[in-house]
């Protein structure tokens, strides 16, 4: 798949769908994912390598492991979002540590922060409350994100990049603060990895299973499935030994034939792009099969043909 049109640095992954998405839109998308499932199953049965890179999360869904997905899996979908959320998670950890040290519940923290500026007198109970607030101060440098309070980031409970998808009821009007930050992160992870893509992946699995039983893939790890479907993707340059061991000559040719040696001399000087182009021309796929073996058999054949006829034999 041409890099000019598709960015696959993190692997292909479905765009999320909101719960209120139009039925006609959902139907079309589900049909496409069902077709993709059939396509990949058929490619697997025919031992055809697919020149597409899918996210590791994609393969976890294929194996039925969606319930195990968590924040760490976000790195395989959106690395920038993952890095930002790791910073936010560290703030949550500090907040929780302070709460534990001073025996403050999450509800107490919410109440104290909300009422921080509402003291009119300083009796004993209010002094006690004020001491709690000073212990968990949202202006504490340890609770700031790049120098800003969480409430000043203007984050609301909608999916980043998809303002039409509420993470919860009334999410557009719910501001993210230090006390509900953990809920915000959990909902982002859940919607990005599970709920927002559930219908797409369920359709994909239905299509795949209609051609090839998914249970036969349970023996593989998700990263191994990438090699099963897409090949090794090796970037190592070919050497003469590999070419000799992977080639069988026929129709009067042998490994000492001048034409064969010329071909080997050309191939060992291929760069990665030229390797992919050669494999695409010879096998129909630009990637090597599982294990990275070059080509099991190449038959060199010579024909006397008219100029307008071409033959490719492999």
N, C-alpha and C positions, 0 to 999 in steps of 0.2 A: 504494500500500500504506500503510495507516494507521500513522502514527508511534507511536500508542498501543501497538501490538502488535509493531512491528518497529523495531529500531535500525539504521539504515543509514548512520551517519556515515562508516564506512570502506567501505561497500558490502557486500552479502551475500556470504558465503563459507562453504564447508562446514566442519562440525565434523570434526576428525580421527578416524580409525578406527585402532585398534591392530591389530597383526598377528594377535593372538589373539582378535579379535572373533568372536562367534558367527556361523556361516554363515547362519543364518536372518535375523539382523539385517543383515548385509552385503547379502544378496539383496534385502531390502526397500528398503534405501537406494539400491542400484544401480538398481532399477526406478524409483524416484522421480526420480533424476537423469537417467535415460534419457528419461523422460516430459518433464522440464524441457527437455532438448535438443530434443526434437521440437516442444514448444510454442514455443520461441524461434525455431526454424527456420521454422515455419509463420507466425509473426507477421512474420518478415522477408519471406517470400514474399508475404504479403498486405498489406505496407506498414502494419502495425499497430504503434503505439508501445506499449512495455511500461512500465508505471509501477512499475518496480523498479530500484534502483541496485545494481549488482554491483561487486565489487572489481576493480581493474585487474588483479590477479593472476588473477582468473577469466577475463578475456579473453586473458591471456597463455597460459593453459592451452588455451583454445579454438584459439589460433593455433599450438599445439605448441611454445611457447617455455619449457616448464617447466625445461629444462636450464640456462637462463640466470638463473634466480631466485637471489637472494642476500639478504644481510642488509638491503640498502637496500629491497627489496621488502616487507619486513615492515611498513613504515610504512603500507602499503595494507590490512593485515589487522588489526594491533593496534598502534596508535600508542604506547600506554603501554609495552608490551613492547619495542617498537623503541627508545624513548628509554632504557630501562634497559640494554638490550644495547649501545647505543652507548657508554654509560659503561663497561661492562665491556670493550668492545673497546678503548677508550682505555687501560685498565689493561694489557691484553695487549700493546698497542703499546709501552708503557713497559717492561714486562717483557722483551720481545724486544730492545728497544734496549739495555737493560742487559746482557743475555746476549751480544749481539753485541760490545759494547764490551769485555767481559771474556772473550770467546771461550769461553762456557759453552754446552754443548749442553742441550737440553731434558731429556735423561735425567740429565745431571750435576746439573741444577737439582733434579730430583726427589730424587735420592740425597742431595744436600747438605741439603735442607730436612727430609727424613725423619730424617737422622742428626744434626741440629743439636745435640741435647741429649745425645749419646752419647759425648762426649769425656771420657776418663778421665786422659789425660796430654797433654802438649803437645810431642811431638817435632816435627821439621821438617815431616813430611808432614801432620800434623794441623794445624799452624799454617797451612800452605798451604790446607788444606781450609777452615779457619775463616775465612780471608781471602775465599775464594769466597763463603761463606755471608753474610758481612757485606756483600758487594757486592750480593747479591740477598736482601734481608731482607724476609720477608712482612709485617713490621711497618712497613716503609717507607711513609711517608704517601702516596707516589705510587702504591702498590699497594693502597691501601685503598679500599673502596667505602662511601661515606657514613660514614667513620670506622671501618669494620669490616674485619677480615681476611676474605678470600674464604671461608676454611674455617669462619669463624664465622657465615656466612649460613645454614648448615644446608640448602644446596641439594643435591639429589641428581639423578641422571640419569633424571628422569621429565619428561614434557611438562607445562609449567605449566598448571594448571587441569584436567589429566587425569592424576591420580596412577596410574591403571591402565595407562597407556601408558609402558613403559620405552623409553628412547632407545637402550639397548644391553642386552645380557644382564646380569641382575643389577643393573640401573640403580637400583632402590630402595635398594640397600645401598652404592652407590658415591657417596661424598661429593665435591662439587665443590671443588677447591682451586686455588691460583694456578697450579700446573703443568698442570692439565688443563682450565683454564677455556676455552681456545680450542676444545678438542674439544666441550665442553658447548654453547657457542654455535653451533658448526657443526651439531651434531646437532639442536638446537632449530629452527634455520632449515630444515634438511632435512626434518624431520618436519612442521613447520607448513606449509611451502610445497609439499612434494613427496610424500614417502612417506605421510604421514597422510591425504592427500586424493587419492591416485593413483586408487584404485578408483572414487571418485565422479566425477572428471573424465573418466576413460576411458569410463564409462557415459554421461556427458553428451555426449561427442563422438560416441559410437556413435549415440545417439538423434538428434542434430543432423544427422549425416552421412546418416542414412537418409531425411531429408526434403530437405536442401539440401547440396550438396557444400561441405565446409569449405574446400577449396583456393581457392574463389572469394573467400574473405575475406582471403587472404594479402596483398593489396595495401593493407590497412588496418593502422594502428598500433593497439595495444590501447586507447588513450584515444579513438581515432576510432570504435571499435566501440561504445563507450558511446552515442555520438550516433546511430549506425546503428540500434541496438535501442531506445533509450529516448528519442530526440529530443534537442532542444537543452537543455531544462530552463532556458530563459532566464527571468530574474527581472525583466527590463526591463518597465516599464509601457508599454502600448500608447498610441500617439499617433494623432491623426486622419489624418495622412498615410498611415500604415501601413494603417489600416483601409480608407481609400478605395482605395488601390492593390490591396488584397487582396480586394475585394468586387465581385461582379457581380450586379446587380439584374435581376429578371425578373418576368414576370406583371404588367406595368403599373407596377412600381416603378422608380425611378432614384435616383441618388445625391443628388438634390435633394428627394426625397420627404420629407415631414414625419416620417413614421414611421421612415424610415431615419436621419434626422438625430437623432431622439430616441434611437434605439438606439446610435448612435455616441457621443452625449453620455454615456450611461450607461456604455458600455464603456471610455471613456478614463479613467474614474474608478475602475475596478476595481483592487483591490489584488491581490497575487499569488495569494492563496487564491481570490478571486473569479474571477480569470482561469482558474485550474485547474478550478474548478467549471463555468464556462461552456464550456470546451473539452471537458470530460467529457460535458456535456449534449448538445453539438452533434455531436461527432465520436466519442465513446465512449472517448477517451483524454484525460487531463489535461495532456499534454505536446505541444509543438509538434514537427512533423516536422524532419528534418535541414535545417540552414540557418536555422532559426528563423522561417521564413516563416509568417505568421499562418494563414490558411486560403485555399487556392487559389480556391475559389469558394463563395459563399454565395448561395443563391437565396431572396429574400424572397417568400413566397407567402401569399395571403389566401384563406381558405375560410369560407363560412358553414356552420357545423357545429352539431350539437346539443351541449348543455352537457357531456354525458358522453363526448364524443369529443375526443381530443387528437391533434395532428399536429406532428411536428418534421421540417422539411425542410432538407437541407443538401447 
